[in-house]
Amino acid sequence: MRRLVATLFMVFCCTPQLAAAPAPTDHVFGRAAEILLQRLVVANVAGMNCEDFALTDAEWLLIVDTADQLADQMQLTVERYDADYYGPAFHALDVTGFCANEGPKIAGLIKELMKRGGTLEDVTFD
């Protein structure tokens, strides 16, 4: 039994995790936080719905984890997060030209997040 526990400990605790790390947002407040969160949510919606700008799993994790971290920092309820950010982003998706306008912005946002300290790792969701 001790060997099993030791083996499981080694597997779960010592195996590197393949996941993107969100960009630090503890220095982003007020209107800057609102704007960044809006950009992150729109990038998520575009990257998941615009074929020519599809996100990799790692890019998606970086964007979503950073957005969720920022929403938590802003103390948004789930209802407010959806109503104020995801609702408008999905509404914009229905507007002609959304993908052409928003899709090209994704790469720049990812670079910005990485400069802020976010990371991308190769991950694959089954």
PyMOL commands that place a pseudoatom at each C-alpha (Angstrom):
pseudoatom trace, name=CA, resn=MET, resi=1, chain=A, elem=C, hetatm=0, pos=[0.000, 0.000, 0.000]
pseudoatom trace, name=CA, resn=ARG, resi=2, chain=A, elem=C, hetatm=0, pos=[2.808, 2.418, 0.832]
pseudoatom trace, name=CA, resn=ARG, resi=3, chain=A, elem=C, hetatm=0, pos=[4.372, 1.791, -2.568]
pseudoatom trace, name=CA, resn=LEU, resi=4, chain=A, elem=C, hetatm=0, pos=[1.083, 2.579, -4.280]
pseudoatom trace, name=CA, resn=VAL, resi=5, chain=A, elem=C, hetatm=0, pos=[0.714, 5.822, -2.347]
pseudoatom trace, name=CA, resn=ALA, resi=6, chain=A, elem=C, hetatm=0, pos=[4.326, 6.766, -3.086]
pseudoatom trace, name=CA, resn=THR, resi=7, chain=A, elem=C, hetatm=0, pos=[3.890, 5.958, -6.779]
pseudoatom trace, name=CA, resn=LEU, resi=8, chain=A, elem=C, hetatm=0, pos=[0.682, 7.967, -7.038]
pseudoatom trace, name=CA, resn=PHE, resi=9, chain=A, elem=C, hetatm=0, pos=[2.346, 10.861, -5.240]
pseudoatom trace, name=CA, resn=MET, resi=10, chain=A, elem=C, hetatm=0, pos=[5.216, 10.819, -7.742]
pseudoatom trace, name=CA, resn=VAL, resi=11, chain=A, elem=C, hetatm=0, pos=[2.857, 10.642, -10.718]
pseudoatom trace, name=CA, resn=PHE, resi=12, chain=A, elem=C, hetatm=0, pos=[0.519, 13.421, -9.630]
pseudoatom trace, name=CA, resn=CYS, resi=13, chain=A, elem=C, hetatm=0, pos=[2.916, 15.735, -7.837]
pseudoatom trace, name=CA, resn=CYS, resi=14, chain=A, elem=C, hetatm=0, pos=[6.081, 15.403, -9.822]
pseudoatom trace, name=CA, resn=THR, resi=15, chain=A, elem=C, hetatm=0, pos=[4.781, 15.128, -13.374]
pseudoatom trace, name=CA, resn=PRO, resi=16, chain=A, elem=C, hetatm=0, pos=[4.993, 18.461, -15.178]
pseudoatom trace, name=CA, resn=GLN, resi=17, chain=A, elem=C, hetatm=0, pos=[1.606, 19.944, -15.912]
pseudoatom trace, name=CA, resn=LEU, resi=18, chain=A, elem=C, hetatm=0, pos=[0.970, 20.802, -19.521]
pseudoatom trace, name=CA, resn=ALA, resi=19, chain=A, elem=C, hetatm=0, pos=[-1.184, 23.861, -19.236]
pseudoatom trace, name=CA, resn=ALA, resi=20, chain=A, elem=C, hetatm=0, pos=[-1.052, 27.504, -20.107]
pseudoatom trace, name=CA, resn=ALA, resi=21, chain=A, elem=C, hetatm=0, pos=[-0.556, 29.919, -17.228]
pseudoatom trace, name=CA, resn=PRO, resi=22, chain=A, elem=C, hetatm=0, pos=[-2.708, 33.043, -17.197]
pseudoatom trace, name=CA, resn=ALA, resi=23, chain=A, elem=C, hetatm=0, pos=[-1.084, 36.428, -17.514]
pseudoatom trace, name=CA, resn=PRO, resi=24, chain=A, elem=C, hetatm=0, pos=[-0.850, 38.261, -14.190]
pseudoatom trace, name=CA, resn=THR, resi=25, chain=A, elem=C, hetatm=0, pos=[-3.647, 40.816, -13.868]
pseudoatom trace, name=CA, resn=ASP, resi=26, chain=A, elem=C, hetatm=0, pos=[-3.129, 42.061, -10.322]
pseudoatom trace, name=CA, resn=HIS, resi=27, chain=A, elem=C, hetatm=0, pos=[-1.863, 45.386, -11.665]
pseudoatom trace, name=CA, resn=VAL, resi=28, chain=A, elem=C, hetatm=0, pos=[-4.888, 46.020, -13.935]
pseudoatom trace, name=CA, resn=PHE, resi=29, chain=A, elem=C, hetatm=0, pos=[-7.761, 47.988, -12.386]
pseudoatom trace, name=CA, resn=GLY, resi=30, chain=A, elem=C, hetatm=0, pos=[-10.809, 50.063, -13.237]
pseudoatom trace, name=CA, resn=ARG, resi=31, chain=A, elem=C, hetatm=0, pos=[-11.516, 50.891, -16.856]
pseudoatom trace, name=CA, resn=ALA, resi=32, chain=A, elem=C, hetatm=0, pos=[-8.309, 49.166, -18.002]
pseudoatom trace, name=CA, resn=ALA, resi=33, chain=A, elem=C, hetatm=0, pos=[-9.537, 45.915, -16.429]
pseudoatom trace, name=CA, resn=GLU, resi=34, chain=A, elem=C, hetatm=0, pos=[-12.941, 46.258, -18.093]
pseudoatom trace, name=CA, resn=ILE, resi=35, chain=A, elem=C, hetatm=0, pos=[-11.355, 46.859, -21.497]
pseudoatom trace, name=CA, resn=LEU, resi=36, chain=A, elem=C, hetatm=0, pos=[-8.925, 43.954, -21.133]
pseudoatom trace, name=CA, resn=LEU, resi=37, chain=A, elem=C, hetatm=0, pos=[-11.716, 41.607, -20.053]
pseudoatom trace, name=CA, resn=GLN, resi=38, chain=A, elem=C, hetatm=0, pos=[-13.823, 42.684, -23.023]
pseudoatom trace, name=CA, resn=ARG, resi=39, chain=A, elem=C, hetatm=0, pos=[-10.898, 42.008, -25.379]
pseudoatom trace, name=CA, resn=LEU, resi=40, chain=A, elem=C, hetatm=0, pos=[-10.298, 38.583, -23.817]
pseudoatom trace, name=CA, resn=VAL, resi=41, chain=A, elem=C, hetatm=0, pos=[-13.941, 37.539, -24.074]
pseudoatom trace, name=CA, resn=VAL, resi=42, chain=A, elem=C, hetatm=0, pos=[-14.268, 38.741, -27.669]
pseudoatom trace, name=CA, resn=ALA, resi=43, chain=A, elem=C, hetatm=0, pos=[-11.050, 36.890, -28.562]
pseudoatom trace, name=CA, resn=ASN, resi=44, chain=A, elem=C, hetatm=0, pos=[-12.442, 33.741, -26.960]
pseudoatom trace, name=CA, resn=VAL, resi=45, chain=A, elem=C, hetatm=0, pos=[-15.716, 34.001, -28.879]
pseudoatom trace, name=CA, resn=ALA, resi=46, chain=A, elem=C, hetatm=0, pos=[-13.925, 34.777, -32.144]
pseudoatom trace, name=CA, resn=GLY, resi=47, chain=A, elem=C, hetatm=0, pos=[-11.319, 32.069, -31.682]
pseudoatom trace, name=CA, resn=MET, resi=48, chain=A, elem=C, hetatm=0, pos=[-13.934, 29.432, -30.974]
pseudoatom trace, name=CA, resn=ASN, resi=49, chain=A, elem=C, hetatm=0, pos=[-16.363, 30.469, -33.730]
pseudoatom trace, name=CA, resn=CYS, resi=50, chain=A, elem=C, hetatm=0, pos=[-14.326, 31.950, -36.588]
pseudoatom trace, name=CA, resn=GLU, resi=51, chain=A, elem=C, hetatm=0, pos=[-12.846, 29.134, -38.645]
pseudoatom trace, name=CA, resn=ASP, resi=52, chain=A, elem=C, hetatm=0, pos=[-9.922, 31.167, -39.999]
pseudoatom trace, name=CA, resn=PHE, resi=53, chain=A, elem=C, hetatm=0, pos=[-8.874, 32.261, -36.499]
pseudoatom trace, name=CA, resn=ALA, resi=54, chain=A, elem=C, hetatm=0, pos=[-9.314, 29.061, -34.498]
pseudoatom trace, name=CA, resn=LEU, resi=55, chain=A, elem=C, hetatm=0, pos=[-7.471, 28.931, -31.186]
pseudoatom trace, name=CA, resn=THR, resi=56, chain=A, elem=C, hetatm=0, pos=[-5.190, 26.106, -30.178]
pseudoatom trace, name=CA, resn=ASP, resi=57, chain=A, elem=C, hetatm=0, pos=[-6.006, 24.453, -26.860]
pseudoatom trace, name=CA, resn=ALA, resi=58, chain=A, elem=C, hetatm=0, pos=[-3.095, 26.293, -25.214]
pseudoatom trace, name=CA, resn=GLU, resi=59, chain=A, elem=C, hetatm=0, pos=[-4.159, 29.667, -26.631]
pseudoatom trace, name=CA, resn=TRP, resi=60, chain=A, elem=C, hetatm=0, pos=[-7.707, 29.052, -25.458]
pseudoatom trace, name=CA, resn=LEU, resi=61, chain=A, elem=C, hetatm=0, pos=[-6.488, 28.221, -21.954]
pseudoatom trace, name=CA, resn=LEU, resi=62, chain=A, elem=C, hetatm=0, pos=[-4.324, 31.341, -21.832]
pseudoatom trace, name=CA, resn=ILE, resi=63, chain=A, elem=C, hetatm=0, pos=[-7.210, 33.578, -22.898]
pseudoatom trace, name=CA, resn=VAL, resi=64, chain=A, elem=C, hetatm=0, pos=[-9.931, 31.953, -20.787]
pseudoatom trace, name=CA, resn=ASP, resi=65, chain=A, elem=C, hetatm=0, pos=[-7.835, 31.532, -17.651]
pseudoatom trace, name=CA, resn=THR, resi=66, chain=A, elem=C, hetatm=0, pos=[-6.661, 35.143, -17.839]
pseudoatom trace, name=CA, resn=ALA, resi=67, chain=A, elem=C, hetatm=0, pos=[-10.243, 36.329, -18.400]
pseudoatom trace, name=CA, resn=ASP, resi=68, chain=A, elem=C, hetatm=0, pos=[-11.580, 34.267, -15.507]
pseudoatom trace, name=CA, resn=GLN, resi=69, chain=A, elem=C, hetatm=0, pos=[-8.789, 35.470, -13.244]
pseudoatom trace, name=CA, resn=LEU, resi=70, chain=A, elem=C, hetatm=0, pos=[-9.541, 39.079, -14.160]
pseudoatom trace, name=CA, resn=ALA, resi=71, chain=A, elem=C, hetatm=0, pos=[-13.300, 38.606, -13.698]
pseudoatom trace, name=CA, resn=ASP, resi=72, chain=A, elem=C, hetatm=0, pos=[-12.628, 37.138, -10.266]
pseudoatom trace, name=CA, resn=GLN, resi=73, chain=A, elem=C, hetatm=0, pos=[-10.335, 40.052, -9.426]
pseudoatom trace, name=CA, resn=MET, resi=74, chain=A, elem=C, hetatm=0, pos=[-13.116, 42.430, -10.497]
pseudoatom trace, name=CA, resn=GLN, resi=75, chain=A, elem=C, hetatm=0, pos=[-15.490, 40.479, -8.230]
pseudoatom trace, name=CA, resn=LEU, resi=76, chain=A, elem=C, hetatm=0, pos=[-17.960, 39.858, -11.039]
pseudoatom trace, name=CA, resn=THR, resi=77, chain=A, elem=C, hetatm=0, pos=[-20.788, 37.448, -10.395]
pseudoatom trace, name=CA, resn=VAL, resi=78, chain=A, elem=C, hetatm=0, pos=[-21.341, 34.764, -13.010]
pseudoatom trace, name=CA, resn=GLU, resi=79, chain=A, elem=C, hetatm=0, pos=[-24.537, 36.545, -14.042]
pseudoatom trace, name=CA, resn=ARG, resi=80, chain=A, elem=C, hetatm=0, pos=[-22.802, 39.889, -14.485]
pseudoatom trace, name=CA, resn=TYR, resi=81, chain=A, elem=C, hetatm=0, pos=[-19.832, 38.289, -16.274]
pseudoatom trace, name=CA, resn=ASP, resi=82, chain=A, elem=C, hetatm=0, pos=[-22.223, 36.681, -18.761]
pseudoatom trace, name=CA, resn=ALA, resi=83, chain=A, elem=C, hetatm=0, pos=[-24.504, 39.712, -19.133]
pseudoatom trace, name=CA, resn=ASP, resi=84, chain=A, elem=C, hetatm=0, pos=[-21.815, 42.383, -19.411]
pseudoatom trace, name=CA, resn=TYR, resi=85, chain=A, elem=C, hetatm=0, pos=[-19.146, 40.503, -21.361]
pseudoatom trace, name=CA, resn=TYR, resi=86, chain=A, elem=C, hetatm=0, pos=[-20.201, 37.211, -22.955]
pseudoatom trace, name=CA, resn=GLY, resi=87, chain=A, elem=C, hetatm=0, pos=[-23.678, 38.401, -23.950]
pseudoatom trace, name=CA, resn=PRO, resi=88, chain=A, elem=C, hetatm=0, pos=[-22.390, 41.363, -25.975]
pseudoatom trace, name=CA, resn=ALA, resi=89, chain=A, elem=C, hetatm=0, pos=[-19.585, 39.250, -27.484]
pseudoatom trace, name=CA, resn=PHE, resi=90, chain=A, elem=C, hetatm=0, pos=[-22.012, 36.589, -28.725]
pseudoatom trace, name=CA, resn=HIS, resi=91, chain=A, elem=C, hetatm=0, pos=[-24.362, 39.300, -29.987]
pseudoatom trace, name=CA, resn=ALA, resi=92, chain=A, elem=C, hetatm=0, pos=[-21.446, 40.827, -31.924]
pseudoatom trace, name=CA, resn=LEU, resi=93, chain=A, elem=C, hetatm=0, pos=[-20.707, 37.396, -33.433]
pseudoatom trace, name=CA, resn=ASP, resi=94, chain=A, elem=C, hetatm=0, pos=[-24.002, 37.697, -35.327]
pseudoatom trace, name=CA, resn=VAL, resi=95, chain=A, elem=C, hetatm=0, pos=[-22.936, 40.991, -36.908]
pseudoatom trace, name=CA, resn=THR, resi=96, chain=A, elem=C, hetatm=0, pos=[-21.576, 40.732, -40.442]
pseudoatom trace, name=CA, resn=GLY, resi=97, chain=A, elem=C, hetatm=0, pos=[-17.812, 41.160, -40.463]
pseudoatom trace, name=CA, resn=PHE, resi=98, chain=A, elem=C, hetatm=0, pos=[-17.246, 40.087, -36.844]
pseudoatom trace, name=CA, resn=CYS, resi=99, chain=A, elem=C, hetatm=0, pos=[-14.702, 37.420, -37.746]
pseudoatom trace, name=CA, resn=ALA, resi=100, chain=A, elem=C, hetatm=0, pos=[-12.903, 39.636, -40.250]
pseudoatom trace, name=CA, resn=ASN, resi=101, chain=A, elem=C, hetatm=0, pos=[-12.687, 42.471, -37.713]
pseudoatom trace, name=CA, resn=GLU, resi=102, chain=A, elem=C, hetatm=0, pos=[-11.987, 40.584, -34.485]
pseudoatom trace, name=CA, resn=GLY, resi=103, chain=A, elem=C, hetatm=0, pos=[-10.106, 37.499, -35.658]
pseudoatom trace, name=CA, resn=PRO, resi=104, chain=A, elem=C, hetatm=0, pos=[-6.883, 39.290, -36.631]
pseudoatom trace, name=CA, resn=LYS, resi=105, chain=A, elem=C, hetatm=0, pos=[-6.678, 40.861, -33.154]
pseudoatom trace, name=CA, resn=ILE, resi=106, chain=A, elem=C, hetatm=0, pos=[-6.257, 37.485, -31.439]
pseudoatom trace, name=CA, resn=ALA, resi=107, chain=A, elem=C, hetatm=0, pos=[-2.564, 36.997, -32.267]
pseudoatom trace, name=CA, resn=GLY, resi=108, chain=A, elem=C, hetatm=0, pos=[-1.662, 40.433, -30.906]
pseudoatom trace, name=CA, resn=LEU, resi=109, chain=A, elem=C, hetatm=0, pos=[-3.611, 39.807, -27.710]
pseudoatom trace, name=CA, resn=ILE, resi=110, chain=A, elem=C, hetatm=0, pos=[-1.842, 36.486, -27.174]
pseudoatom trace, name=CA, resn=LYS, resi=111, chain=A, elem=C, hetatm=0, pos=[1.544, 38.176, -27.638]
pseudoatom trace, name=CA, resn=GLU, resi=112, chain=A, elem=C, hetatm=0, pos=[0.495, 40.876, -25.168]
pseudoatom trace, name=CA, resn=LEU, resi=113, chain=A, elem=C, hetatm=0, pos=[-0.565, 38.262, -22.601]
pseudoatom trace, name=CA, resn=MET, resi=114, chain=A, elem=C, hetatm=0, pos=[2.748, 36.468, -22.966]
pseudoatom trace, name=CA, resn=LYS, resi=115, chain=A, elem=C, hetatm=0, pos=[4.662, 39.736, -22.499]
pseudoatom trace, name=CA, resn=ARG, resi=116, chain=A, elem=C, hetatm=0, pos=[2.645, 40.243, -19.302]
pseudoatom trace, name=CA, resn=GLY, resi=117, chain=A, elem=C, hetatm=0, pos=[3.856, 36.849, -18.054]
pseudoatom trace, name=CA, resn=GLY, resi=118, chain=A, elem=C, hetatm=0, pos=[1.315, 34.380, -19.410]
pseudoatom trace, name=CA, resn=THR, resi=119, chain=A, elem=C, hetatm=0, pos=[2.604, 31.147, -20.898]
pseudoatom trace, name=CA, resn=LEU, resi=120, chain=A, elem=C, hetatm=0, pos=[1.613, 28.749, -23.628]
pseudoatom trace, name=CA, resn=GLU, resi=121, chain=A, elem=C, hetatm=0, pos=[2.291, 25.054, -23.374]
pseudoatom trace, name=CA, resn=ASP, resi=122, chain=A, elem=C, hetatm=0, pos=[1.301, 22.361, -25.807]
pseudoatom trace, name=CA, resn=VAL, resi=123, chain=A, elem=C, hetatm=0, pos=[-1.899, 20.863, -24.494]
pseudoatom trace, name=CA, resn=THR, resi=124, chain=A, elem=C, hetatm=0, pos=[-4.515, 18.736, -26.159]
pseudoatom trace, name=CA, resn=PHE, resi=125, chain=A, elem=C, hetatm=0, pos=[-8.004, 18.094, -24.896]
pseudoatom trace, name=CA, resn=ASP, resi=126, chain=A, elem=C, hetatm=0, pos=[-9.498, 14.776, -25.882]
for i in range(1, 126): cmd.bond("trace and resi %d" % i, "trace and resi %d" % (i + 1))
show_as sticks, trace
zoom trace
